[in-house]
Amino acid sequence: MASLTQLYVHCVWATWDRLPLITPLIEPRLYAALATTCNQLECTPLAIGGVADHVHLLAEFYSTITIAQLVGQMKGSSAHLVTHILEPGSFFKWQGSYGAFTLSKRSLPSVRAYILDQKVRHLNGNLLNEFEIPS
């Protein structure tokens, strides 16, 4: 009998010192790279969004990987992309910490909407503190 898992995680991590390093110029390729890395790790990205100083990821993950491995690989590969391909020689670094929250399948639509609506939520101050990591 095959194993069956339905594991969902909402991860949040910030840029170094919360600097506004995720510029409009790099954001689309950065998010695409995060999705690619997530897929390469056999996880399914369900939403990626954020603002200039942090990013949110909603993913379905599998029991063959830990959340720490998922986030670590995504942070490492995306920082390398920015500093070596998108903006060679520029300063781009993630903070060492991250937040991770497990959730039920029924919570997926609301958390996905929250992540995809990050820019508007931050602009309006309409944030859910439990999903935002402190400065």
ChimeraX attribute file (.defattr): number of C-alpha atoms within 10 A of each C-alpha:
attribute: neighborCount
match mode: 1-to-1
recipient: residues
	/A:1	3
	/A:2	4
	/A:3	5
	/A:4	8
	/A:5	10
	/A:6	11
	/A:7	15
	/A:8	22
	/A:9	21
	/A:10	23
	/A:11	22
	/A:12	23
	/A:13	23
	/A:14	29
	/A:15	21
	/A:16	17
	/A:17	12
	/A:18	16
	/A:19	14
	/A:20	14
	/A:21	22
	/A:22	21
	/A:23	12
	/A:24	10
	/A:25	10
	/A:26	14
	/A:27	17
	/A:28	13
	/A:29	15
	/A:30	19
	/A:31	20
	/A:32	13
	/A:33	17
	/A:34	22
	/A:35	21
	/A:36	16
	/A:37	22
	/A:38	22
	/A:39	14
	/A:40	10
	/A:41	17
	/A:42	15
	/A:43	21
	/A:44	18
	/A:45	19
	/A:46	19
	/A:47	19
	/A:48	22
	/A:49	21
	/A:50	24
	/A:51	21
	/A:52	16
	/A:53	18
	/A:54	24
	/A:55	20
	/A:56	26
	/A:57	26
	/A:58	25
	/A:59	24
	/A:60	21
	/A:61	22
	/A:62	17
	/A:63	12
	/A:64	8
	/A:65	12
	/A:66	11
	/A:67	17
	/A:68	12
	/A:69	11
	/A:70	18
	/A:71	21
	/A:72	15
	/A:73	16
	/A:74	18
	/A:75	21
	/A:76	14
	/A:77	14
	/A:78	22
	/A:79	19
	/A:80	15
	/A:81	18
	/A:82	23
	/A:83	15
	/A:84	12
	/A:85	10
	/A:86	15
	/A:87	14
	/A:88	12
	/A:89	10
	/A:90	11
	/A:91	11
	/A:92	19
	/A:93	20
	/A:94	20
	/A:95	13
	/A:96	11
	/A:97	14
	/A:98	17
	/A:99	17
	/A:100	18
	/A:101	13
	/A:102	15
	/A:103	16
	/A:104	10
	/A:105	11
	/A:106	8
	/A:107	11
	/A:108	19
	/A:109	10
	/A:110	9
	/A:111	19
	/A:112	19
	/A:113	12
	/A:114	21
	/A:115	22
	/A:116	17
	/A:117	15
	/A:118	20
	/A:119	15
	/A:120	14
	/A:121	16
	/A:122	12
	/A:123	10
	/A:124	9
	/A:125	9
	/A:126	11
	/A:127	14
	/A:128	9
	/A:129	8
	/A:130	9
	/A:131	17
	/A:132	16
	/A:133	15
	/A:134	9
	/A:135	8
